[in-house]
Amino acid sequence: MFFRSSDIMITSTCVVRHADNVRFDLTEIEAPYIVRHGRGAGFRVGREIRARYRSADVRLFYTTNAPTFSAVRRALIRALEQRGNPLPI
């Protein structure tokens, strides 16, 4: 287990979004990247992690909480590294 919260769980085999009970197999996640939303001028800046999954562009995670985003990002990096094919995000 790399990360667990009420929103998301990251293990050595998958990423699970709890809100919609969607499961992404780590072996099929390719080219993850970060998208920032908003400018921060009085608004909370949103951040998301997206990736290619089974030939579709998907949202793995989204939050406006910077510390949570950093923790999820680190957990995903560690899970992908353990898989043997590290992908920097």
N, CA, C and O atoms as a Tinker XYZ file with bonds, in Angstrom:
   356  protein
     1  N      0.859000   -1.182000    0.000000    73     2
     2  CA     0.000000    0.000000    0.000000    64     1     3
     3  C      0.898000    1.235000    0.000000    63     2     4     5
     4  O      1.724000    1.414000    0.895000    81     3
     5  N      0.729000    2.076000   -1.003000    73     3     6
     6  CA     1.531000    3.293000   -1.090000    64     5     7
     7  C      0.774000    4.517000   -0.572000    63     6     8     9
     8  O      1.374000    5.435000   -0.013000    81     7
     9  N     -0.554000    4.522000   -0.766000    73     7    10
    10  CA    -1.354000    5.660000   -0.295000    64     9    11
    11  C     -2.798000    5.201000   -0.173000    63    10    12    13
    12  O     -3.298000    4.432000   -0.994000    81    11
    13  N     -3.462000    5.695000    0.881000    73    11    14
    14  CA    -4.887000    5.400000    1.043000    64    13    15
    15  C     -5.559000    6.601000    1.705000    63    14    16    17
    16  O     -5.086000    7.124000    2.713000    81    15
    17  N     -6.670000    7.019000    1.111000    73    15    18
    18  CA    -7.504000    8.071000    1.694000    64    17    19
    19  C     -8.947000    7.766000    1.310000    63    18    20    21
    20  O     -9.228000    6.739000    0.692000    81    19
    21  N     -9.842000    8.645000    1.673000    73    19    22
    22  CA   -11.246000    8.442000    1.299000    64    21    23
    23  C    -11.464000    8.663000   -0.199000    63    22    24    25
    24  O    -12.499000    8.269000   -0.737000    81    23
    25  N    -10.493000    9.291000   -0.878000    73    23    26
    26  CA   -10.611000    9.582000   -2.310000    64    25    27
    27  C     -9.940000    8.556000   -3.216000    63    26    28    29
    28  O    -10.465000    8.209000   -4.274000    81    27
    29  N     -8.763000    8.071000   -2.785000    73    27    30
    30  CA    -7.947000    7.250000   -3.683000    64    29    31
    31  C     -7.119000    6.239000   -2.895000    63    30    32    33
    32  O     -6.767000    6.461000   -1.736000    81    31
    33  N     -6.824000    5.134000   -3.553000    73    31    34
    34  CA    -5.922000    4.137000   -2.988000    64    33    35
    35  C     -4.923000    3.756000   -4.074000    63    34    36    37
    36  O     -5.298000    3.496000   -5.217000    81    35
    37  N     -3.636000    3.728000   -3.696000    73    35    38
    38  CA    -2.582000    3.330000   -4.628000    64    37    39
    39  C     -1.843000    2.149000   -4.014000    63    38    40    41
    40  O     -1.294000    2.245000   -2.916000    81    39
    41  N     -1.839000    1.037000   -4.736000    73    39    42
    42  CA    -1.142000   -0.162000   -4.276000    64    41    43
    43  C     -0.067000   -0.526000   -5.302000    63    42    44    45
    44  O      0.158000    0.203000   -6.268000    81    43
    45  N      0.582000   -1.647000   -5.081000    73    43    46
    46  CA     1.609000   -2.091000   -6.022000    64    45    47
    47  C      1.014000   -2.618000   -7.326000    63    46    48    49
    48  O      1.748000   -2.875000   -8.280000    81    47
    49  N     -0.307000   -2.781000   -7.376000    73    47    50
    50  CA    -0.940000   -3.313000   -8.589000    64    49    51
    51  C     -1.957000   -2.387000   -9.242000    63    50    52    53
    52  O     -2.250000   -2.531000  -10.428000    81    51
    53  N     -2.504000   -1.431000   -8.477000    73    51    54
    54  CA    -3.577000   -0.621000   -9.060000    64    53    55
    55  C     -3.736000    0.737000   -8.374000    63    54    56    57
    56  O     -3.180000    1.005000   -7.308000    81    55
    57  N     -4.522000    1.574000   -9.043000    73    55    58
    58  CA    -4.988000    2.855000   -8.502000    64    57    59
    59  C     -6.509000    2.757000   -8.485000    63    58    60    61
    60  O     -7.121000    2.420000   -9.499000    81    59
    61  N     -7.123000    3.051000   -7.337000    73    59    62
    62  CA    -8.579000    2.986000   -7.222000    64    61    63
    63  C     -9.102000    4.352000   -6.798000    63    62    64    65
    64  O     -8.690000    4.898000   -5.774000    81    63
    65  N    -10.022000    4.899000   -7.605000    73    63    66
    66  CA   -10.737000    6.122000   -7.230000    64    65    67
    67  C    -11.998000    5.692000   -6.505000    63    66    68    69
    68  O    -12.864000    5.050000   -7.099000    81    67
    69  N    -12.113000    6.034000   -5.234000    73    67    70
    70  CA   -13.239000    5.565000   -4.429000    64    69    71
    71  C    -14.573000    6.206000   -4.802000    63    70    72    73
    72  O    -15.603000    5.535000   -4.731000    81    71
    73  N    -14.594000    7.469000   -5.192000    73    71    74
    74  CA   -15.850000    8.170000   -5.460000    64    73    75
    75  C    -16.694000    7.467000   -6.522000    63    74    76    77
    76  O    -17.915000    7.378000   -6.392000    81    75
    77  N    -16.045000    6.972000   -7.565000    73    75    78
    78  CA   -16.782000    6.293000   -8.635000    64    77    79
    79  C    -16.371000    4.831000   -8.787000    63    78    80    81
    80  O    -16.753000    4.164000   -9.749000    81    79
    81  N    -15.583000    4.339000   -7.819000    73    79    82
    82  CA   -15.155000    2.939000   -7.766000    64    81    83
    83  C    -14.529000    2.481000   -9.079000    63    82    84    85
    84  O    -14.856000    1.414000   -9.597000    81    83
    85  N    -13.626000    3.304000   -9.607000    73    83    86
    86  CA   -12.913000    2.966000  -10.835000    64    85    87
    87  C    -11.526000    2.464000  -10.458000    63    86    88    89
    88  O    -10.845000    3.056000   -9.620000    81    87
    89  N    -11.116000    1.367000  -11.086000    73    87    90
    90  CA    -9.832000    0.744000  -10.810000    64    89    91
    91  C     -8.972000    0.795000  -12.065000    63    90    92    93
    92  O     -9.410000    0.414000  -13.151000    81    91
    93  N     -7.733000    1.276000  -11.899000    73    91    94
    94  CA    -6.764000    1.331000  -12.991000    64    93    95
    95  C     -5.627000    0.371000  -12.672000    63    94    96    97
    96  O     -4.982000    0.515000  -11.634000    81    95
    97  N     -5.364000   -0.600000  -13.535000    73    95    98
    98  CA    -4.268000   -1.541000  -13.368000    64    97    99
    99  C     -2.962000   -0.807000  -13.679000    63    98   100   101
   100  O     -2.842000   -0.189000  -14.736000    81    99
   101  N     -1.979000   -0.869000  -12.767000    73    99   102
   102  CA    -0.717000   -0.144000  -12.967000    64   101   103
   103  C      0.012000   -0.561000  -14.243000    63   102   104   105
   104  O      0.708000    0.254000  -14.847000    81   103
   105  N     -0.137000   -1.803000  -14.654000    73   103   106
   106  CA     0.574000   -2.247000  -15.855000    64   105   107
   107  C      0.056000   -1.583000  -17.117000    63   106   108   109
   108  O      0.712000   -1.638000  -18.158000    81   107
   109  N     -1.112000   -0.954000  -17.042000    73   107   110
   110  CA    -1.692000   -0.317000  -18.226000    64   109   111
   111  C     -1.659000    1.214000  -18.170000    63   110   112   113
   112  O     -2.158000    1.878000  -19.079000    81   111
   113  N     -1.077000    1.773000  -17.114000    73   111   114
   114  CA    -0.934000    3.225000  -17.012000    64   113   115
   115  C      0.319000    3.640000  -17.762000    63   114   116   117
   116  O      1.409000    3.135000  -17.493000    81   115
   117  N      0.164000    4.554000  -18.697000    73   115   118
   118  CA     1.282000    5.033000  -19.512000    64   117   119
   119  C      1.307000    6.555000  -19.521000    63   118   120   121
   120  O      0.264000    7.209000  -19.493000    81   119
   121  N      2.503000    7.100000  -19.562000    73   119   122
   122  CA     2.736000    8.536000  -19.743000    64   121   123
   123  C      1.902000    9.429000  -18.821000    63   122   124   125
   124  O      1.170000   10.289000  -19.310000    81   123
   125  N      1.995000    9.247000  -17.501000    73   123   126
   126  CA     1.249000   10.132000  -16.603000    64   125   127
   127  C      1.795000   11.558000  -16.673000    63   126   128   129
   128  O      2.987000   11.770000  -16.899000    81   127
   129  N      0.904000   12.527000  -16.476000    73   127   130
   130  CA     1.309000   13.930000  -16.498000    64   129   131
   131  C      0.408000   14.735000  -15.574000    63   130   132   133
   132  O     -0.660000   14.275000  -15.171000    81   131
   133  N      0.850000   15.935000  -15.245000    73   131   134
   134  CA     0.146000   16.813000  -14.308000    64   133   135
   135  C     -0.496000   17.966000  -15.065000    63   134   136   137
   136  O      0.092000   18.525000  -15.990000    81   135
   137  N     -1.715000   18.310000  -14.655000    73   135   138
   138  CA    -2.427000   19.465000  -15.213000    64   137   139
   139  C     -2.813000   20.371000  -14.050000    63   138   140   141
   140  O     -3.369000   19.912000  -13.052000    81   139
   141  N     -2.513000   21.663000  -14.188000    73   139   142
   142  CA    -2.920000   22.650000  -13.180000    64   141   143
   143  C     -4.124000   23.411000  -13.695000    63   142   144   145
   144  O     -4.212000   23.736000  -14.880000    81   143
   145  N     -5.057000   23.695000  -12.783000    73   143   146
   146  CA    -6.262000   24.438000  -13.128000    64   145   147
   147  C     -6.317000   25.699000  -12.277000    63   146   148   149
   148  O     -6.095000   25.642000  -11.068000    81   147
   149  N     -6.608000   26.824000  -12.892000    73   147   150
   150  CA    -6.736000   28.082000  -12.158000    64   149   151
   151  C     -5.409000   28.792000  -12.024000    63   150   152   153
   152  O     -4.351000   28.245000  -12.336000    81   151
   153  N     -5.490000   30.023000  -11.552000    73   151   154
   154  CA    -4.294000   30.849000  -11.434000    64   153   155
   155  C     -3.913000   31.141000   -9.998000    63   154   156   157
   156  O     -2.809000   31.624000   -9.744000    81   155
   157  N     -4.786000   30.866000   -9.060000    73   155   158
   158  CA    -4.455000   31.062000   -7.661000    64   157   159
   159  C     -4.771000   32.435000   -7.109000    63   158   160   161
   160  O     -4.612000   32.647000   -5.907000    81   159
   161  N     -5.210000   33.372000   -7.920000    73   159   162
   162  CA    -5.517000   34.729000   -7.465000    64   161   163
   163  C     -6.873000   34.721000   -6.756000    63   162   164   165
   164  O     -7.892000   35.077000   -7.348000    81   163
   165  N     -6.879000   34.322000   -5.511000    73   163   166
   166  CA    -8.122000   34.260000   -4.757000    64   165   167
   167  C     -8.891000   32.970000   -4.967000    63   166   168   169
   168  O     -9.909000   32.734000   -4.316000    81   167
   169  N     -8.414000   32.146000   -5.863000    73   167   170
   170  CA    -9.053000   30.863000   -6.130000    64   169   171
   171  C     -8.105000   29.745000   -5.716000    63   170   172   173
   172  O     -6.886000   29.911000   -5.739000    81   171
   173  N     -8.664000   28.636000   -5.348000    73   171   174
   174  CA    -7.835000   27.477000   -5.031000    64   173   175
   175  C     -7.396000   26.827000   -6.338000    63   174   176   177
   176  O     -8.219000   26.518000   -7.200000    81   175
   177  N     -6.121000   26.628000   -6.467000    73   175   178
   178  CA    -5.577000   26.018000   -7.671000    64   177   179
   179  C     -5.810000   24.516000   -7.609000    63   178   180   181
   180  O     -5.442000   23.860000   -6.635000    81   179
   181  N     -6.419000   23.984000   -8.648000    73   179   182
   182  CA    -6.638000   22.544000   -8.735000    64   181   183
   183  C     -5.502000   21.887000   -9.490000    63   182   184   185
   184  O     -4.927000   22.469000  -10.410000    81   183
   185  N     -5.190000   20.680000   -9.094000    73   183   186
   186  CA    -4.157000   19.900000   -9.768000    64   185   187
   187  C     -4.713000   18.506000  -10.026000    63   186   188   189
   188  O     -5.453000   17.949000   -9.215000    81   187
   189  N     -4.338000   17.964000  -11.169000    73   187   190
   190  CA    -4.775000   16.609000  -11.459000    64   189   191
   191  C     -3.634000   15.814000  -12.064000    63   190   192   193
   192  O     -2.710000   16.367000  -12.661000    81   191
   193  N     -3.719000   14.509000  -11.896000    73   191   194
   194  CA    -2.797000   13.582000  -12.541000    64   193   195
   195  C     -3.609000   12.838000  -13.587000    63   194   196   197
   196  O     -4.626000   12.215000  -13.283000    81   195
   197  N     -3.141000   12.917000  -14.817000    73   195   198
   198  CA    -3.794000   12.242000  -15.935000    64   197   199
   199  C     -2.805000   11.262000  -16.548000    63   198   200   201
   200  O     -1.602000   11.359000  -16.306000    81   199
   201  N     -3.300000   10.327000  -17.333000    73   199   202
   202  CA    -2.429000    9.350000  -17.985000    64   201   203
   203  C     -3.173000    8.688000  -19.135000    63   202   204   205
   204  O     -4.391000    8.813000  -19.265000    81   203
   205  N     -2.419000    7.987000  -19.960000    73   203   206
   206  CA    -3.011000    7.127000  -20.981000    64   205   207
   207  C     -3.324000    5.802000  -20.301000    63   206   208   209
   208  O     -2.484000    5.246000  -19.593000    81   207
   209  N     -4.537000    5.299000  -20.519000    73   207   210
   210  CA    -4.945000    4.023000  -19.956000    64   209   211
   211  C     -5.805000    3.307000  -20.979000    63   210   212   213
   212  O     -6.890000    3.770000  -21.332000    81   211
   213  N     -5.307000    2.169000  -21.450000    73   211   214
   214  CA    -6.020000    1.411000  -22.481000    64   213   215
   215  C     -6.409000    2.296000  -23.663000    63   214   216   217
   216  O     -7.548000    2.259000  -24.131000    81   215
   217  N     -5.475000    3.070000  -24.128000    73   215   218
   218  CA    -5.595000    3.974000  -25.273000    64   217   219
   219  C     -6.539000    5.168000  -25.049000    63   218   220   221
   220  O     -6.901000    5.852000  -26.006000    81   219
   221  N     -6.936000    5.420000  -23.808000    73   219   222
   222  CA    -7.771000    6.592000  -23.506000    64   221   223
   223  C     -7.019000    7.510000  -22.540000    63   222   224   225
   224  O     -6.210000    7.047000  -21.735000    81   223
   225  N     -7.293000    8.805000  -22.626000    73   223   226
   226  CA    -6.737000    9.765000  -21.686000    64   225   227
   227  C     -7.681000    9.814000  -20.481000    63   226   228   229
   228  O     -8.866000   10.111000  -20.636000    81   227
   229  N     -7.161000    9.523000  -19.272000    73   227   230
   230  CA    -8.006000    9.435000  -18.087000    64   229   231
   231  C     -7.469000   10.308000  -16.957000    63   230   232   233
   232  O     -6.277000   10.611000  -16.892000    81   231
   233  N     -8.371000   10.698000  -16.080000    73   231   234
   234  CA    -7.995000   11.402000  -14.856000    64   233   235
   235  C     -7.811000   10.354000  -13.766000    63   234   236   237
   236  O     -8.737000    9.615000  -13.433000    81   235
   237  N     -6.601000   10.302000  -13.216000    73   235   238
   238  CA    -6.339000    9.390000  -12.113000    64   237   239
   239  C     -6.711000   10.027000  -10.780000    63   238   240   241
   240  O     -7.217000    9.357000   -9.880000    81   239
   241  N     -6.450000   11.348000  -10.658000    73   239   242
   242  CA    -6.678000   12.021000   -9.381000    64   241   243
   243  C     -6.797000   13.514000   -9.602000    63   242   244   245
   244  O     -6.153000   14.071000  -10.490000    81   243
   245  N     -7.638000   14.175000   -8.778000    73   243   246
   246  CA    -7.791000   15.629000   -8.808000    64   245   247
   247  C     -8.006000   16.143000   -7.386000    63   246   248   249
   248  O     -8.731000   15.530000   -6.603000    81   247
   249  N     -7.375000   17.267000   -7.056000    73   247   250
   250  CA    -7.596000   17.908000   -5.762000    64   249   251
   251  C     -7.160000   19.366000   -5.816000    63   250   252   253
   252  O     -6.391000   19.771000   -6.688000    81   251
   253  N     -7.666000   20.141000   -4.868000    73   251   254
   254  CA    -7.196000   21.515000   -4.678000    64   253   255
   255  C     -6.288000   21.593000   -3.455000    63   254   256   257
   256  O     -5.799000   22.671000   -3.116000    81   255
   257  N     -6.059000   20.463000   -2.792000    73   255   258
   258  CA    -5.224000   20.406000   -1.601000    64   257   259
   259  C     -3.792000   20.051000   -2.010000    63   258   260   261
   260  O     -3.520000   18.915000   -2.399000    81   259
   261  N     -2.875000   21.027000   -1.920000    73   259   262
   262  CA    -1.496000   20.840000   -2.388000    64   261   263
   263  C     -0.752000   19.725000   -1.648000    63   262   264   265
   264  O     -0.095000   18.918000   -2.306000    81   263
   265  N     -0.818000   19.638000   -0.318000    73   263   266
   266  CA    -0.103000   18.552000    0.361000    64   265   267
   267  C     -0.631000   17.159000   -0.029000    63   266   268   269
   268  O      0.152000   16.222000   -0.182000    81   267
   269  N     -1.936000   17.028000   -0.187000    73   267   270
   270  CA    -2.506000   15.745000   -0.601000    64   269   271
   271  C     -2.060000   15.403000   -2.011000    63   270   272   273
   272  O     -1.721000   14.255000   -2.298000    81   271
   273  N     -2.059000   16.398000   -2.895000    73   271   274
   274  CA    -1.614000   16.152000   -4.269000    64   273   275
   275  C     -0.171000   15.648000   -4.281000    63   274   276   277
   276  O      0.149000   14.689000   -4.984000    81   275
   277  N      0.695000   16.292000   -3.504000    73   275   278
   278  CA     2.101000   15.878000   -3.449000    64   277   279
   279  C      2.245000   14.452000   -2.942000    63   278   280   281
   280  O      3.055000   13.686000   -3.464000    81   279
   281  N      1.465000   14.088000   -1.925000    73   279   282
   282  CA     1.539000   12.739000   -1.367000    64   281   283
   283  C      1.067000   11.700000   -2.390000    63   282   284   285
   284  O      1.678000   10.639000   -2.521000    81   283
   285  N     -0.008000   11.997000   -3.109000    73   283   286
   286  CA    -0.517000   11.067000   -4.126000    64   285   287
   287  C      0.480000   10.944000   -5.269000    63   286   288   289
   288  O      0.726000    9.843000   -5.762000    81   287
   289  N      1.047000   12.045000   -5.686000    73   287   290
   290  CA     2.048000   12.033000   -6.762000    64   289   291
   291  C      3.237000   11.161000   -6.383000    63   290   292   293
   292  O      3.670000   10.321000   -7.171000    81   291
   293  N      3.768000   11.360000   -5.170000    73   291   294
   294  CA     4.903000   10.552000   -4.704000    64   293   295
   295  C      4.538000    9.061000   -4.644000    63   294   296   297
   296  O      5.332000    8.204000   -5.031000    81   295
   297  N      3.337000    8.768000   -4.157000    73   295   298
   298  CA     2.900000    7.373000   -4.060000    64   297   299
   299  C      2.809000    6.731000   -5.443000    63   298   300   301
   300  O      3.212000    5.581000   -5.621000    81   299
   301  N      2.284000    7.461000   -6.413000    73   299   302
   302  CA     2.178000    6.925000   -7.767000    64   301   303
   303  C      3.569000    6.700000   -8.357000    63   302   304   305
   304  O      3.805000    5.688000   -9.017000    81   303
   305  N      4.475000    7.620000   -8.130000    73   303   306
   306  CA     5.852000    7.449000   -8.616000    64   305   307
   307  C      6.468000    6.192000   -8.013000    63   306   308   309
   308  O      7.073000    5.397000   -8.732000    81   307
   309  N      6.323000    6.003000   -6.707000    73   307   310
   310  CA     6.882000    4.817000   -6.051000    64   309   311
   311  C      6.255000    3.530000   -6.595000    63   310   312   313
   312  O      6.956000    2.543000   -6.816000    81   311
   313  N      4.945000    3.541000   -6.807000    73   311   314
   314  CA     4.266000    2.353000   -7.332000    64   313   315
   315  C      4.757000    2.028000   -8.747000    63   314   316   317
   316  O      4.981000    0.864000   -9.079000    81   315
   317  N      4.919000    3.055000   -9.568000    73   315   318
   318  CA     5.402000    2.833000  -10.931000    64   317   319
   319  C      6.856000    2.371000  -10.935000    63   318   320   321
   320  O      7.240000    1.550000  -11.767000    81   319
   321  N      7.665000    2.889000  -10.018000    73   319   322
   322  CA     9.055000    2.448000   -9.918000    64   321   323
   323  C      9.125000    0.976000   -9.520000    63   322   324   325
   324  O      9.933000    0.222000  -10.064000    81   323
   325  N      8.297000    0.573000   -8.590000    73   323   326
   326  CA     8.278000   -0.822000   -8.163000    64   325   327
   327  C      7.850000   -1.733000   -9.310000    63   326   328   329
   328  O      8.298000   -2.876000   -9.404000    81   327
   329  N      6.999000   -1.233000  -10.162000    73   327   330
   330  CA     6.543000   -1.992000  -11.325000    64   329   331
   331  C      7.707000   -2.283000  -12.265000    63   330   332   333
   332  O      7.647000   -3.210000  -13.072000    81   331
   333  N      8.777000   -1.477000  -12.155000    73   331   334
   334  CA     9.957000   -1.709000  -12.978000    64   333   335
   335  C     10.056000   -0.802000  -14.184000    63   334   336   337
   336  O     10.981000   -0.936000  -14.985000    81   335
   337  N      9.118000    0.118000  -14.327000    73   335   338
   338  CA     9.145000    1.037000  -15.452000    64   337   339
   339  C      8.828000    2.434000  -14.945000    63   338   340   341
   340  O      7.717000    2.926000  -15.144000    81   339
   341  N      9.801000    3.090000  -14.284000    73   339   342
   342  CA     9.512000    4.396000  -13.699000    64   341   343
   343  C      9.143000    5.429000  -14.754000    63   342   344   345
   344  O      9.779000    5.523000  -15.804000    81   343
   345  N      8.115000    6.191000  -14.458000    73   343   346
   346  CA     7.668000    7.243000  -15.351000    64   345   347
   347  C      7.614000    8.537000  -14.554000    63   346   348   349
   348  O      6.764000    8.667000  -13.673000    81   347
   349  N      8.485000    9.494000  -14.829000    73   347   350
   350  CA     8.499000   10.732000  -14.046000    64   349   351
   351  C      7.251000   11.571000  -14.289000    63   350   352   353
   352  O      6.834000   11.777000  -15.428000    81   351
   353  N      6.666000   12.048000  -13.199000    73   351   354
   354  CA     5.533000   12.951000  -13.302000    64   353   355
   355  C      5.726000   14.104000  -12.368000    63   354   356
   356  O      4.876000   14.991000  -12.299000    81   355
